[in-house]
Amino acid sequence: MKEFKRTLITTALPYANGPVHIGHLAGVYVPADIYARYLRLRGQEVVMIGGSDEHGVPITIKAKNEGITPQDVVDRYHNIIKESFQQLGITFDVYSRTTSKIHAETASEFFRHLYDKGEFIEKTSMQLYDEQANQFLADRYVTGECPHCHASGAYGDQCEKCGTSLNATDLINPKSAITGNTPVLRETKHWYLPLDRWQGELEKWILEGHKEWKTNVYGQCKSWLDLGLQPRAVSRDLDWGVPVPVEGAEGKVLYVWFDAPIGYISNTKELLPDSWEKYWKDPESRIINFIGKDNIVFHCIVFPSMLMAYGDGYQLPDNVPANEFMNLEGDKISTSRNWAIWLHEYLVDFPGKQDVLRYVLTANAPETKDNDFTWRDFQSRNNSELVAVLGNFVNRAIVLTHKYFDGKVPAAGELLDVDNTAIAEIREAAKAISENLDTFHFREALKQAMEIARIGNRYLQETEPWKLAKTDMARVNTILNVALQICANIAVAFEPFLPFMSEKLCKMLDMNKLAWDQLGRFDLIAAGTQLGAAELLFEKIEDETIQAQLDRLARIKEENKCKAWQPEPQAEPVDFDTFLKVDIRVGRVLECERVPKADKLLKFLIDDGMGTRTIVSGIAKYYEPEQLVGKQICFIANFPPRKLKGVESQGMILSAENPDGSLTVVQPEGDLAPGSKIV
């Protein structure tokens, strides 16, 4: 692996139309901060860049709805985001914004440089236009019926119901979000970046040169490249953003996906006006992009194409360790439904517990698949791990030292096998922490850090210094010296993860500046050092505190249910002969069980009147298996068999979707014979 002189860490720019939530933190900012802190402890030259993404249509929509300017919106949320990051201990070297003067200059120059080099394609296209508002409609200013799942309220860029990416012109019955009128098609001119021109270089750079990338990142990149890249618009008709710096482009701004990543460059310039280029253009520098999975294409395909098109020595990222999504209590986090835990509110509700949130989000990090945050798990990890394991060990070691040696670190004598075993185990854990941090496996690295505390607890239980104090104080000296050295190792190992705890522990141990090469050493605290008073590092979180949070979420869920609900639009017509081909029958559930390693699936054994058949259905979130045994259900009998998680499913059970998104199995009225056809 190549050694680099310095590292530039960038984090996805949070969108300044709302605060940040736990999904953002788990996906991007906590892992980025862990890595930056780790590199700094190793003495490396590192800069961590952040900032707010302050352009784009959602901001203009929020401003219009609130009767304020887009600048008012971004000023409000930029300050909330920046302050909450600081309180959580996210150590940005600069946290700026894309409405800054230096960003406007940098983005304009970047576009103009590509324009002058002939890197863009100029095309005219038909775009939806609101005649009453007298303006072209950007994607988010158009809503309508999704052409794929037929959900109402789909946006012009994506259906939030089925997740499909769309063009505004794809929508059925499109409406303007400004006036509610039906828009018309008009011709408009835009500039496009021909991504296909860079396909070969991207394939060589990613598919051949970066096979060490996380499988979710590598796989998504390969999928895009296999489909073949297409030109992508870099401008749009809007009055909020960086103006396109070309004559005749009045009323057009840089598309936010083109504008935002340039913010990494402009923010570096803001921090290091005289030396920013060494981080971006020196081959001895490496760039690491921390992002969520929804930004993989922009950071691995689009932005690298922009940098290659620009030339002038710009380096491409060395790694893009993107995470999957963090869900909340079994449901996808949704800002529009307020289904989220907002950082700024957490900091008020749980004062002084920044490290608890950092710990839980890292322990549950969605590194390889979507993961779930629950308040009960949050409480359990705090009480059974941070309090009962880490805090308990440190407290015992320091309290015993105060009890037997007036708080002064005793000198160690001869080490016995039990001492050497603990020391060897901790050095092995220390090695594993480094290896996992180097490869962006933060969840496993944290697990190994906690293992140091577990080893410490076992060590005290095995040596029992409180018993030996009656007969062998010389041995107690050695035991408590080793225990305090373990505490010192904890301070080092946890600094990237739990910086507030680490700082507090260092004060209790009278330790000075930490360095990563201290990890695994057992001479970190000199004999005779006067310890500070023992303080609890963590405190138990009571049931009432957690219940208050669960009650809040329950209220939000109820409010969402009560919001105006409309059924999905009618699907496209089918002829009667086509309908007759669908064989819908009544069956009785004989057996029902969960499918292993598949949270959403239930396996049914159905009496279909002609025998039995197995059907797999994705309703495990809404029913316990025993609820359905003996029930009559309706199913499609003539679907061809298909395998789901290794189980062959011989049909489809019919369910109805409720306004809250839950599913209810369709059941016939009365007791019908299994096999009865529904006509």
PyMOL commands that set and color helices and strands:
alter all, ss='L'
color gray80, all
select helices_A, chain A and resi 22-41+57-66+70-88+101-116+139-141+168-170+195-208+215-227+256-271+277-281+293-310+343-349+354-363+375-405+417-438+442-463+465-468+473-493+499-509+516-518+543-562+576-580+625-628
alter helices_A, ss='H'
color red, helices_A
select strands_A, chain A and resi 6-11+45-52+94-97+121-130+135-136+142-145+154-155+172-176+184-193+232-233+235-237+252-254+285-290+326-328+371-373+584-594+602-607+612-617+632-636+642-644+647-649+652-653+655-657+663-665
alter strands_A, ss='S'
color yellow, strands_A
deselect
rebuild
show_as cartoon
